[in-house]
Amino acid sequence: MGGVVNLARAKKQAARKAARSTSDANAAKHGRTKAERDLEKARAKKAARELDGHRRETE
């Protein structure tokens, strides 16, 4: 036979567990690692640099 269970505490634990699983799913779906963000930033800087290199000089 089990011991006494505080229902309010059990509900809070269940809610935290559900929120954690939801947030983990969202992070996997939408999140990117820091390395991926840095790589994207570096590629954007390179593309901007190359574009500026092709500009014509105007008077």
Residue pairs with C-beta under 8 A, 6 or more apart in sequence:
32 40
